[in-house]
Amino acid sequence: MTWTIPNILTVLRLLAAPGVAVMFLYFTRPYADWFALVLFVLAAVTDWFDGYLARAWNQQTKLGTMLDPIADKAMVVIALMVIVGYSSMSPWLVLPATFILFREVFVSGLREFLGDTAGTLKVTKLAKWKTTTQMVAIAVLFGQGVFEHYLGMSSYGMDQAMVDDMLTGRIPDTQGLRWKLEGMIWTGHIGHWLLWLAAVLTLITGYDYFRKSVPYLKD
């Protein structure tokens, strides 16, 4: 194994994937959301850097080629598991997450069955956009958790009437409830829209991969 800088970045991204879930085991919210968001974003950024550096420095290796898609899938799958686990189990979140997880498992199984042949099926630009959309959607949804819990902390000890009065402007909004509520609503909407877009791209690229694999599956 060759431990180039791109390979080290890939391994660090792979290790960061379970770290996102660990944040919720050792920290309370919203700090867990903050730490998970920062860790996820930093890991996602390395996804671009390791590929760019490997090509620029001509350091593409079999180790990096093998670990890169595994690290991407681990990040997405674990982060989605955490987000769904801490959500209200809304179908608008669960369904796209299910489509994404199904595709990743299906394609991984297909690649394993094809063996060396899988290396001839190149990653398309649409597949790269799919991964990017998944990661942006997940980052935004972690941001929603931050807004949600800061809103809860700011309104702690208030009755519903006082919260309503602050939100409607009948009394001064000294706790910033309105902008925290708006932040929670908009990050939620944008995150869900992006996740559905990622799910559609995921299914399209999954079908494309299966279509290209059909000649190798015939007896």
C-alpha positions in Angstrom: 0.0 0.0 0.0 1.2 3.5 -0.9 0.5 6.1 1.7 0.3 9.2 -0.5 -1.4 12.4 0.7 -4.5 11.7 -1.4 -4.7 8.2 0.1 -4.3 9.6 3.7 -7.1 12.1 3.0 -9.3 9.2 1.8 -8.6 7.1 4.9 -9.4 10.1 7.1 -12.7 10.6 5.3 -13.5 7.0 5.8 -12.7 7.3 9.6 -14.8 10.5 9.8 -17.9 8.6 8.6 -18.6 6.7 11.9 -17.3 9.8 13.8 -20.5 11.6 12.7 -22.6 9.1 14.6 -20.2 9.1 17.6 -20.8 12.9 18.0 -24.4 12.1 19.1 -23.2 9.5 21.6 -20.8 11.8 23.6 -22.3 15.3 23.1 -25.7 16.8 23.8 -27.6 18.7 21.2 -27.2 21.2 19.5 -23.4 20.7 20.1 -23.6 17.2 18.6 -25.3 18.7 15.5 -22.5 21.3 15.3 -19.7 18.8 15.6 -21.3 16.4 13.2 -21.9 19.2 10.7 -18.3 20.5 10.8 -16.9 16.9 10.6 -19.1 16.0 7.7 -18.3 19.2 5.8 -14.6 18.8 6.3 -14.8 15.2 5.2 -16.8 16.1 2.1 -14.2 18.8 1.2 -11.5 16.1 1.2 -13.5 14.1 -1.3 -12.7 16.8 -3.9 -9.1 17.4 -2.7 -7.9 13.8 -2.7 -9.2 13.2 -6.2 -7.7 16.5 -7.5 -4.3 15.9 -5.8 -4.1 12.3 -7.0 -4.7 13.5 -10.6 -2.4 16.6 -10.3 0.4 14.7 -8.8 -0.1 11.5 -10.8 -0.6 9.6 -7.5 -3.6 7.5 -8.4 -3.3 4.1 -6.7 -5.3 0.9 -6.4 -5.8 1.6 -2.7 -7.3 5.1 -3.3 -9.4 3.8 -6.2 -10.8 1.1 -3.9 -11.3 3.2 -0.8 -12.7 6.4 -2.4 -16.2 5.1 -3.3 -16.3 3.2 0.0 -15.6 6.4 2.0 -18.3 8.3 0.1 -20.9 5.6 0.6 -20.0 5.2 4.3 -20.3 9.0 4.9 -23.7 9.2 3.2 -25.2 6.0 4.7 -24.1 6.7 8.3 -25.1 10.4 8.1 -28.6 9.5 6.7 -29.0 6.9 9.4 -28.3 9.5 12.1 -30.6 12.1 10.6 -33.5 9.7 10.1 -32.9 8.2 13.6 -33.2 11.7 15.2 -36.1 12.9 13.0 -39.8 12.6 13.4 -39.8 9.8 10.8 -41.5 12.0 8.2 -42.1 10.1 5.0 -40.7 13.1 3.1 -37.4 12.3 4.8 -37.6 8.5 5.1 -38.5 7.8 1.5 -35.6 9.5 -0.2 -33.2 8.2 2.4 -34.6 4.6 1.7 -34.1 5.1 -2.1 -30.6 6.2 -1.6 -29.7 3.4 0.8 -31.3 0.8 -1.5 -29.3 2.0 -4.5 -26.0 2.1 -2.6 -26.5 -1.5 -1.3 -27.7 -2.7 -4.7 -24.8 -1.2 -6.7 -22.2 -2.3 -4.1 -23.5 -5.9 -4.4 -23.5 -5.6 -8.2 -19.9 -4.4 -8.2 -18.8 -7.2 -5.9 -20.5 -9.8 -8.2 -18.9 -8.3 -11.3 -15.4 -8.3 -9.7 -12.7 -7.0 -12.0 -15.3 -6.3 -14.7 -16.7 -3.5 -12.5 -13.5 -1.5 -13.0 -14.5 -1.1 -16.7 -17.7 0.7 -15.8 -16.5 4.2 -15.3 -18.0 6.7 -12.9 -20.2 9.2 -14.9 -20.4 13.0 -14.3 -24.0 12.5 -13.2 -22.9 10.0 -10.5 -20.5 12.7 -9.3 -23.3 15.2 -9.2 -25.4 12.7 -7.3 -22.7 12.3 -4.6 -22.3 16.1 -4.4 -26.1 16.6 -4.0 -26.3 13.9 -1.3 -23.5 15.6 0.7 -24.9 19.1 0.4 -28.4 17.9 1.4 -27.1 16.1 4.4 -25.0 19.1 5.5 -28.1 21.3 5.2 -30.2 18.8 7.3 -27.6 18.8 10.0 -27.9 22.6 9.9 -31.7 22.3 10.5 -30.9 20.3 13.7 -28.7 23.2 14.9 -31.5 25.8 14.4 -34.1 23.5 15.9 -32.2 22.9 19.1 -31.1 26.6 19.5 -34.8 27.5 19.1 -35.7 25.0 21.8 -33.0 26.3 24.1 -34.0 29.9 23.6 -37.7 29.2 24.4 -37.0 26.9 27.3 -39.2 27.9 30.3 -41.6 30.0 28.2 -45.2 29.1 27.9 -46.7 28.8 24.4 -48.5 32.2 24.7 -45.2 34.0 25.3 -43.5 32.2 22.4 -46.4 33.1 20.1 -46.3 36.7 21.3 -42.5 36.9 20.5 -43.0 35.3 17.1 -45.9 37.6 16.1 -44.1 40.7 17.4 -46.6 41.5 20.1 -43.7 41.6 22.6 -39.9 42.2 21.9 -38.2 39.1 20.5 -35.3 39.3 22.9 -34.3 35.6 22.3 -34.2 35.8 18.5 -36.9 33.2 18.2 -38.1 34.4 14.8 -34.8 34.1 12.9 -34.1 30.7 14.5 -37.5 29.5 13.5 -37.0 30.8 10.0 -33.6 29.2 9.8 -35.1 25.9 11.0 -37.9 26.1 8.4 -35.8 27.0 5.4 -33.0 24.6 6.1 -35.6 21.9 6.5 -37.3 22.7 3.2 -34.0 23.1 1.3 -32.6 20.0 2.8 -35.6 17.9 1.9 -35.7 19.2 -1.6 -32.1 18.5 -2.1 -32.4 15.0 -0.6 -35.3 14.2 -3.0 -33.2 15.5 -5.9 -30.3 13.3 -4.7 -32.7 10.4 -4.5 -33.8 10.9 -8.1 -30.2 11.2 -9.3 -29.4 8.1 -7.2 -32.0 6.0 -8.9 -31.1 7.3 -12.4 -27.4 6.5 -11.9 -28.2 3.1 -10.3 -30.4 2.1 -13.3 -27.6 3.3 -15.7 -25.1 1.2 -13.8 -27.4 -1.8 -13.9 -28.1 -1.3 -17.7 -24.3 -1.2 -18.4 -23.9 -4.4 -16.3 -26.5 -6.4 -18.1 -24.2 -7.8 -20.8 -21.9 -9.2 -18.1 -24.8 -10.8 -16.2 -26.1 -12.9 -19.1 -25.3 -16.6 -19.0 
